[in-house]
């Protein structure tokens, strides 16, 4: 079977003073195309570290992350930046929208980093905001939006460069149940309509019913990987 | 991210922290303005002094008799024969009191033909130059002729009561000089000019306490200076305008360097302040930097973004400082002169 993501013996160590902290140790996981995968586990189990390594925000201490067969460790800094810009979209727990930019400008910023021309940026940003029902809020600053609206804007921002993978770090962690369901429905719709894969870190066991694959981590090690479909 | 997007994002970030940005820009501006204003003052003072000195001409050498030494007509004849000397002007300079004027006034006894060598172009508000005869005629400086309000105190044709030592004499005013400003050796505005023969007669002097030598060319100033030094040794004090100008230039350069150093320190402080603010900005925006990186920005791009912000603050600060500095350069002399006037 072809996987979108495949890790081999993936490890990440951090030096905290004179102590070596093992955030991730020999993790082998796979995520297929058009899947919604959840990474679960207690705090400090290495969930976010794994997400950052898959997203190319950090480099592994040892082991390999393959995305569509390509080893991320072999990419130059420029190629890794291009990978983050064009292949991956990030969604965070606290939305992390740029506070002094409007919803539309937040989407356009992502495209300006990807060097997409100005006219195209505007068209695409408005299109996506419309998809998420945020068209009328395009000129609003993040502080003028509700939590749910902010998270939908963040998801729209993650999608502007048409990535094949969405990485979400506790995307519903700061939302109420109703908004969480809206976000999860949005993820499922993205997988079906836009053919993307979503990997999300979550503590919320209720959301696992939406997922195709559950990756359980404990103390930086893979505890289990359950495939539901 | 292209340059326009980078500038736009930098400006938005600076705009978000308006007060902090404004204060940082102001700190840079103050540093720049201080450098400009102080350099301008130092340069202005130096130019002003050199301009005043130049009124005598760069080819002038001034001799002053020390310990009561008076130059005689024999000295004058001897000096005229020195190689490089074009003319010798005899002067008697004394301090006197004038009725109605509180401060001491300088009395200058000189041949009328020497006056242009002494004060440059001779311009009169009224009257004429005195005649070179031993008669009690006087030309008076502008400050004496007019009071602080510009009202005439003395006019041409009026008598002037002058106290010289224990005695007082009455002189006839024949002319009033235009305002002249400062000059080396004497202040024409606060001086009275009398025929040399009359002063000699009055003081019963057989010589002159000052001589003003004109050299044939500026290049010969140093050689004439040397000849006079060899001939008179310590009996005579010798000063050349060229030497004075050099001394003033040297002092002015040192003062200028000192002032620029002081201003430079404030500029460095402003620079460090800007650096500090940029560091704080980066620390405050760690999360935002993380987001930018997750959106595909490289470390270099993030660095460029913050350097651009520092540059924008620097450019804005320099431009503001330039305007403030030019304004201050004009204002400072006014402020300083008003402070000096208040102290007086």
Interface residues (C-beta under 8 A of the other chain):
Chain A: X55 X57 X77 X78 X81 X82 X84 X85 X86 X88 X90 X92 X94 X96 X98 X99 X100 X101 X109 X110 X112 X113 X114 X115 X157 X161
Chain B: X1 X2 X5 X9 X12 X13 X15 X16 X287 X288 X290 X291 X292 X293 X294 X295 X296 X297 X298 X299 X301
